[in-house]
């Protein structure tokens, strides 16, 4: 499984946008399709909310990749 670290600048990022920004989807629309197809887990649990608010400390799994969302200042 490929590990990706995503530094979060704000309070949260919507799940479909995170999949795009993390490089797992070409667009947020494709990210929504991945969620709708049941291909996404958040913190190990299946997630069906396309615009779920993902915050620092959470982990998203999709397409044999794991995105660890971290606070932007934790990347220094």
Long-range contacts (C-beta under 8 A, 24 or more apart in sequence): 1-61, 1-64, 1-65, 1-66, 2-64, 2-65, 2-66, 3-65, 3-66, 3-68, 4-65, 4-66, 4-67, 4-68, 5-67, 5-68, 5-70, 5-75, 6-67, 6-68, 6-69, 6-70, 7-70, 7-71, 7-72, 7-74, 7-75, 8-54, 8-55, 8-56, 8-69, 8-70, 8-71, 8-72, 9-72, 11-55, 12-53, 12-54, 12-55, 13-53, 13-54, 13-69, 14-50, 14-51, 14-52, 14-53, 14-54, 15-40, 15-42, 15-47, 15-49, 15-50, 15-51, 15-52, 15-53, 15-54, 15-60, 16-50, 16-51, 18-54, 18-60, 18-67, 18-69, 19-60, 19-62, 22-60, 22-65, 22-67, 24-62, 24-63, 24-65, 24-67, 34-62, 34-63, 39-63
